[in-house]
Amino acid sequence: MVGTFARKDLNEELAVARTSTSSNKNLINFTLKLAPSQLRYLKSLEPALRASSQQSVLREILEQFQSWFRLPVYQREALQKDMGSRKAHILQYIQELLARHFEELPDATSAKRPPARSIPAEAEALEPFAIRIAPVLLAYADELQPQLKMSTTADVIREVVGQLQGWFQLPRYQADRLQQEMAARRLHIIEYVQEVLARRYEALRDDSNQRGRRR
């Protein structure tokens, strides 16, 4: 997880009354705690995602992960099979694909590698964050609990936000170079991850086609 947060309250989750308005009747109220840096990160994504609030950004992030960044079902199924063969969860899988993509960049070998050093992460006091969210997204977070070895739905959501914010724990020099490419192509991080996943699908498809021709 990005950063070291203050002690978690395992009873922080509140999934209570359903909203009464017809337009949001399928949403439920949910409260978790996020670090101030995570709240700022959600705020920073509002323009790129054309979202009106931090809550909208968080819903979009969870929807993107739950839907495999809205790739077609056949691509999603191929990627899930590939991920399963590696015995990885989705955060590890995306991290690996981003690291591979970094190695494929023309100037990857010349990217500046800072000297290794251990810098203690500064603890952040978590702040309550209320959101109205679809039950299917909470169910998705629940499904990730055993994979991520998390004890609560809120832990999972914090981890997803933290991983996205921290470029999936890649080394800083790799993350910086990938951000440069993303900015040069005028993409936001959701689009960037979606493209990396799509490219992986294409590589799997091409590899399968080549094996088929050899038979």
C-alpha positions in Angstrom: 0.0 0.0 0.0 1.2 3.5 -0.7 2.2 5.3 2.5 1.7 4.1 6.1 -1.6 5.1 7.5 -2.7 5.5 11.1 -4.5 2.6 12.8 -7.5 1.4 10.9 -10.9 1.2 12.5 -12.2 -2.1 11.3 -15.7 -1.0 12.1 -15.5 2.1 9.9 -17.7 0.6 7.1 -21.3 1.7 7.1 -23.5 0.3 4.4 -26.9 1.5 5.6 -30.2 2.8 4.2 -30.7 2.8 0.5 -31.3 6.2 -1.1 -34.9 7.1 -1.8 -34.5 9.1 -5.0 -35.6 7.2 -8.2 -32.4 8.2 -10.1 -30.1 6.7 -7.4 -32.4 4.1 -5.9 -29.8 1.3 -6.5 -27.0 3.1 -4.6 -26.3 2.6 -0.9 -24.6 4.9 1.6 -21.1 3.8 2.5 -18.4 5.4 4.7 -14.7 4.6 4.7 -11.6 6.4 5.7 -9.0 7.7 3.3 -5.7 9.4 3.7 -5.5 13.2 2.9 -3.1 12.4 0.0 -5.6 9.9 -1.4 -8.4 12.6 -1.2 -6.2 15.0 -3.0 -5.4 12.4 -5.7 -9.1 11.8 -6.2 -9.6 15.5 -6.5 -6.8 15.8 -9.1 -8.5 13.2 -11.3 -11.8 15.1 -11.5 -11.0 17.1 -14.7 -9.5 14.2 -16.6 -12.5 11.9 -15.7 -15.0 14.7 -16.2 -16.2 14.0 -12.7 -18.1 16.5 -10.5 -16.8 15.2 -7.2 -14.3 13.0 -5.4 -17.1 10.5 -4.9 -17.7 10.3 -8.6 -14.0 9.7 -9.2 -13.9 6.9 -6.7 -17.0 5.2 -8.2 -15.4 5.5 -11.7 -12.1 3.9 -10.5 -13.9 1.0 -8.9 -16.1 0.5 -12.0 -13.0 0.5 -14.2 -11.3 -2.2 -12.2 -14.5 -4.2 -11.9 -15.0 -4.1 -15.6 -11.4 -4.6 -16.5 -11.2 -1.0 -17.7 -14.2 -1.5 -19.9 -12.5 -3.8 -22.4 -14.7 -6.1 -24.4 -15.7 -9.3 -22.7 -13.6 -11.6 -24.9 -10.5 -9.6 -24.2 -11.3 -9.5 -20.5 -11.7 -13.3 -20.4 -8.4 -13.8 -22.1 -6.6 -11.5 -19.7 -8.3 -13.1 -16.7 -7.1 -16.5 -17.9 -3.5 -15.1 -18.3 -3.6 -13.6 -14.9 -4.8 -16.8 -13.4 -2.0 -18.7 -15.0 0.4 -16.4 -13.2 -1.4 -16.8 -9.9 -1.6 -13.1 -9.5 -4.3 -10.7 -8.5 -5.3 -7.8 -10.7 -3.1 -5.2 -9.0 0.0 -7.5 -9.4 -1.0 -8.2 -13.0 -1.2 -4.5 -13.9 2.0 -3.8 -12.1 3.8 -6.5 -14.2 2.3 -5.2 -17.5 3.4 -1.6 -16.7 6.9 -2.8 -15.8 7.0 -4.7 -19.1 5.8 -1.7 -21.0 8.5 0.4 -19.4 11.1 -2.0 -20.6 9.7 -1.7 -24.2 10.2 2.1 -24.3 13.1 3.1 -26.5 14.9 5.0 -23.8 14.2 2.6 -20.9 17.8 1.5 -20.6 18.9 5.1 -20.1 16.3 6.0 -17.6 17.9 7.4 -14.5 17.9 4.9 -11.6 18.2 6.6 -8.2 20.4 5.0 -5.6 18.5 2.6 -3.4 17.6 4.0 0.0 15.0 3.4 2.5 12.8 6.4 3.4 10.3 5.8 6.2 6.8 6.7 5.0 5.1 9.4 7.0 1.9 8.3 8.7 -1.3 10.0 7.7 -4.4 10.3 9.8 -7.3 8.8 7.9 -10.4 11.0 7.3 -14.0 9.8 6.9 -15.2 9.8 3.4 -18.9 9.2 2.6 -20.0 7.9 -0.8 -23.1 6.5 -2.4 -22.1 3.4 -4.3 -23.6 0.5 -6.2 -23.8 -2.8 -4.3 -22.1 -4.5 -7.2 -18.9 -2.4 -6.6 -18.9 -3.2 -2.9 -19.3 -6.9 -3.8 -16.3 -6.6 -6.2 -14.2 -5.1 -3.4 -15.4 -8.0 -1.1 -14.2 -10.5 -3.7 -10.7 -9.0 -3.7 -10.4 -9.3 0.1 -8.8 -12.7 0.2 -6.6 -12.0 -2.8 -5.2 -8.8 -1.3 -5.2 -10.3 2.2 -7.4 -7.5 3.4 -9.9 -7.8 6.3 -12.5 -5.2 5.2 -14.1 -3.7 2.1 -12.7 -0.3 3.1 -9.2 -1.8 3.2 -9.6 -3.0 -0.3 -10.9 0.3 -1.6 -8.0 2.2 0.1 -5.5 -0.3 -1.5 -7.0 0.2 -5.0 -6.8 4.0 -4.7 -3.3 3.8 -3.2 -2.0 1.5 -5.9 -3.4 3.6 -8.7 -2.0 6.7 -7.0 1.4 5.1 -6.5 1.6 3.6 -10.0 1.2 0.1 -8.6 4.4 0.3 -6.5 6.7 0.5 -9.5 10.2 2.0 -8.8 10.1 5.8 -9.0 12.2 6.0 -12.2 9.9 3.6 -14.0 6.7 5.4 -12.8 8.2 8.8 -13.8 9.0 7.6 -17.3 5.6 6.1 -17.8 4.0 9.3 -16.6 6.0 11.2 -19.1 4.8 9.0 -21.9 1.2 9.2 -20.6 1.4 13.0 -20.5 3.0 13.2 -24.0 0.1 11.2 -25.4 -2.5 13.3 -23.5 -4.0 10.3 -21.7 -5.1 10.0 -18.1 -4.1 7.0 -16.0 -7.3 5.1 -16.6 -6.9 5.3 -20.4 -3.2 4.4 -20.0 -3.9 1.3 -18.0 -6.7 0.3 -20.4 -4.3 0.6 -23.3 -1.6 -1.5 -21.6 -4.2 -4.2 -20.9 -5.4 -4.1 -24.5 -1.9 -4.5 -25.8 -1.4 -7.5 -23.6 -4.5 -9.0 -25.1 -3.2 -8.4 -28.6 0.1 -10.1 -27.7 -1.7 -13.1 -26.3 -3.8 -13.3 -29.4 -0.8 -13.0 -31.8 1.0 -15.7 -29.8 -2.0 -18.0 -30.0 -2.2 -17.4 -33.8 1.4 -18.2 -34.3 1.2 -21.4 -32.4 -1.8 -22.4 -34.4 0.0 -21.8 -37.7 2.9 -24.0 -36.5 0.6 -27.0 -36.1 
